[in-house]
Amino acid sequence: MGELPVPFLELNDGNLIPQLGLGVWRLPAEDTERVVSEALELGYRHFDTARIYDNEAAVGRALAASGLPREELFVTTKLWNTDQEDPHGAFEASLDRLGLEKVDLYLVHWPVPQRKTAVGAWRGLVEIVGSNQCDSIGVSNFEIAHLNELISETGVVPAVNQVELHPLHQRRELRAFCAERGIAVEAWGPLSQGKSDLLERPETVAAAAAHGKTPAQVVIRWHLQHGTVVFPKTSSRERLAENADVFDFELTSAEMASIDAMDEQRNFGPDPASFNE
């Protein structure tokens, strides 16, 4: 199968990012190579991993085995909290595990404000992105106060902020802040990680029935129409194919509004203000 018809978004540094990708959080290393290989066969070209996931090497093996040209792939990895005082060393170690000469996007994984190391880490990423080993840099799980601190201290605006985002936790104030500064928002846990009844609610079920799609496809489509970069995670080939089959329909404004109205500001992951692992 050829490449999926995934739209690209332009980042504030001029680089392009595919709007749909595969996240490999909590995928065991022994499953990751198979899942990434199947995703590549199905046409995925965008992959999001991290040092703390312990599966960078498996992602790299699958990418290498695909034989696809490097320029067709978009690879993200992340700087872990305990590595924030040595971003250069951590970055080189991630490249080694991935078996790549460069990544497309490198993120500071959490702000860990108790450690007070994020600004120094960000300065390291600013140095890294000036090399030919990394095209874009950004952050993950940063709230407005954390973003303001980075920008005021360094003058460099992240290209991306990857956060928990789904119809029950829509992050409207944060998304507006990012939009004003040209920061692309990426959604992790875009289907609420299976920890809610999101896919059984009348709003998603009705939209799915109207378009001959599944509720999960409706929620992914909702993210895409909001301009979010989205990473639905799965280890199932069937679900990989389903998650990518979202480019042949469009939700109506009424359907979008009905899902927008589901916001409960309800998160299922850690609080970035206190997470300190």
C-alpha positions in Angstrom: 0.0 0.0 0.0 1.2 3.5 -0.8 1.5 6.5 1.5 -1.7 7.6 3.2 -3.3 10.8 2.0 -2.4 12.6 5.3 -2.4 16.4 5.2 0.7 18.3 6.2 0.7 21.3 8.6 3.4 24.0 8.4 5.2 24.6 11.6 6.3 28.0 12.8 9.9 27.2 11.7 8.7 26.5 8.1 9.0 22.7 8.3 6.1 20.4 7.5 4.6 17.8 9.8 2.1 15.0 8.8 -1.2 15.6 10.7 -1.7 11.8 11.5 0.9 9.5 13.0 1.4 6.5 15.2 2.3 6.8 18.8 4.1 3.9 20.5 3.7 4.9 24.2 3.3 1.7 26.3 3.9 -0.5 23.3 6.3 -3.2 24.6 9.6 -3.3 22.7 8.8 -6.9 21.6 5.6 -5.7 19.9 6.8 -2.3 18.6 8.8 -3.5 15.6 5.9 -5.5 14.3 3.4 -2.7 14.8 5.6 0.0 13.2 6.3 -2.4 10.3 2.6 -3.0 9.8 1.9 0.7 10.0 4.5 1.4 7.4 2.9 -1.2 5.1 -0.5 0.5 5.6 1.0 3.9 4.6 1.9 5.5 7.9 5.0 7.7 7.7 4.9 9.6 11.0 6.1 7.9 14.2 6.3 9.3 17.7 8.5 7.6 20.4 10.5 8.7 23.4 13.5 7.6 25.4 11.3 6.6 28.4 9.1 4.3 26.2 12.1 1.9 25.8 11.2 1.1 22.3 13.3 3.5 20.2 15.5 0.7 18.9 12.5 -1.3 17.8 11.1 1.7 16.0 14.5 2.2 14.3 14.7 -1.5 13.2 11.3 -1.3 11.6 12.1 1.9 9.8 15.4 0.5 8.5 13.7 -2.8 7.4 11.1 -0.9 5.4 13.6 0.3 2.9 11.8 3.6 2.6 13.8 6.7 1.8 14.5 8.7 5.0 13.0 11.8 3.6 9.6 10.1 3.4 9.6 9.5 7.1 8.8 11.8 10.0 10.3 10.7 13.4 9.8 12.3 16.8 11.5 11.4 20.0 11.7 13.1 23.4 14.1 14.1 26.2 13.3 12.4 29.5 13.0 14.3 32.8 16.1 12.8 34.4 18.1 13.7 31.3 17.2 17.4 31.2 20.6 18.5 32.4 22.4 16.6 29.6 20.2 17.2 26.5 23.1 16.8 24.1 24.1 13.4 25.5 20.5 12.2 25.7 19.8 13.3 22.1 22.9 11.4 20.8 21.8 8.3 22.7 18.3 8.5 21.2 19.8 8.8 17.7 22.0 5.7 18.4 19.1 3.6 19.6 17.0 4.7 16.6 19.8 4.0 14.2 19.2 7.4 12.6 21.4 10.3 11.7 18.7 12.8 12.4 15.2 13.1 13.8 12.5 15.4 12.4 11.3 16.6 15.8 12.8 16.5 19.3 10.7 17.4 22.4 11.2 18.2 26.0 8.9 15.5 27.4 7.6 17.2 30.6 8.2 20.5 32.3 8.9 19.0 35.8 8.8 22.4 37.4 10.1 21.1 40.7 13.5 20.3 39.1 13.9 23.7 37.4 15.8 22.1 34.6 13.4 22.7 31.7 14.8 26.1 30.6 18.3 24.7 30.5 17.1 21.7 28.6 15.3 23.9 26.1 18.5 25.9 25.6 20.2 22.6 24.7 17.5 21.8 22.2 17.9 25.2 20.6 21.6 24.3 20.1 20.7 20.9 18.7 18.2 22.2 16.2 21.0 24.4 14.7 22.7 21.2 13.6 21.8 18.9 10.7 20.6 16.2 13.2 17.2 17.7 14.0 14.8 19.8 12.0 12.4 21.0 14.6 12.1 21.3 18.4 9.2 21.5 20.8 7.8 20.4 24.1 5.3 18.0 25.5 2.8 18.5 28.4 3.7 22.2 28.8 1.1 24.5 30.3 0.8 28.2 29.5 3.1 29.2 32.5 5.7 26.7 31.4 5.6 27.9 27.8 5.8 31.6 28.9 8.9 30.8 31.0 10.7 29.1 28.0 9.8 31.9 25.6 10.7 34.7 28.0 14.0 33.1 29.0 15.2 32.1 25.6 13.2 34.0 23.0 12.6 30.8 21.1 9.1 29.6 20.6 8.5 25.8 20.4 7.3 24.5 17.1 5.0 22.0 18.8 3.3 21.3 22.2 2.1 17.7 22.6 -0.5 17.3 25.3 -3.3 15.1 26.5 -6.2 16.2 24.3 -9.6 14.6 23.5 -13.3 15.6 23.5 -13.5 15.3 27.3 -10.4 17.4 27.8 -10.2 20.0 25.1 -7.6 22.4 26.5 -9.2 25.5 24.9 -7.2 28.1 26.7 -4.0 26.3 26.0 -4.9 25.8 22.4 -5.7 29.4 21.9 -2.4 30.4 23.5 -0.5 28.1 21.2 -2.5 29.3 18.1 -1.5 32.9 18.9 2.1 31.9 18.8 2.0 29.5 15.9 2.7 26.5 18.2 1.2 23.3 16.6 -0.8 21.2 19.1 -0.4 17.5 19.1 -2.8 15.2 20.9 -1.7 12.2 22.9 -4.5 10.0 24.3 -6.8 11.3 21.5 -9.4 8.7 22.2 -9.1 9.2 26.0 -7.0 6.0 26.3 -10.0 3.8 26.6 -10.6 5.2 30.1 -14.0 6.7 29.4 -17.3 6.1 27.6 -16.3 8.6 24.9 -16.9 6.2 22.0 -20.3 5.1 23.4 -21.7 8.6 23.8 -24.7 9.6 21.7 -22.7 12.5 19.9 -20.0 10.2 18.6 -22.3 7.3 17.9 -24.7 9.5 15.9 -22.0 11.0 13.8 -20.5 7.6 13.1 -23.8 6.2 11.9 -24.4 9.3 9.7 -21.1 8.7 7.9 -20.8 5.0 8.0 -17.7 5.2 10.2 -16.8 4.0 13.7 -17.0 6.3 16.7 -13.2 6.2 17.0 -12.9 7.4 13.4 -15.3 10.3 14.2 -13.1 11.4 17.1 -9.9 11.2 15.1 -11.7 13.3 12.4 -12.8 15.8 15.0 -9.1 16.3 15.9 -8.0 16.7 12.3 -10.7 19.3 11.6 -9.5 21.3 14.6 -6.0 21.4 13.1 -4.5 19.1 15.7 -1.7 16.6 15.0 -3.0 13.3 16.2 -1.5 9.9 17.3 -4.0 7.2 17.9 -2.1 4.3 19.5 -2.9 0.6 18.9 -1.1 -2.7 18.5 -3.8 -4.1 16.2 -3.3 -4.1 12.4 -7.0 -3.9 11.9 -7.2 -0.9 14.2 -4.2 0.7 12.5 -6.1 0.6 9.2 -9.3 1.8 10.8 -7.6 4.8 12.4 -6.1 5.9 9.1 -9.3 5.6 7.1 -10.5 9.1 8.1 -9.8 11.2 4.9 -12.9 10.3 2.9 -15.5 12.1 5.0 -16.0 15.4 6.9 -17.9 16.1 10.0 -20.6 18.8 9.6 -20.5 22.0 11.7 -23.3 20.6 13.8 -21.5 17.4 14.5 -18.3 19.3 15.4 -20.3 21.5 17.7 -22.0 18.5 19.4 -18.5 17.0 20.1 -17.2 20.3 21.2 -20.0 20.5 23.8 -18.7 17.3 25.4 -15.8 19.1 27.1 -15.5 18.2 30.8 -11.9 19.4 31.4 -11.4 15.8 32.5 -7.8 14.4 32.1 -6.8 10.8 32.5 -3.0 11.3 32.5 -0.7 13.0 35.0 -0.9 16.7 35.9 2.1 18.6 34.3 2.2 20.9 37.3 3.1 18.1 39.7 4.4 15.2 37.6 8.0 14.7 38.6 9.3 11.2 37.7 
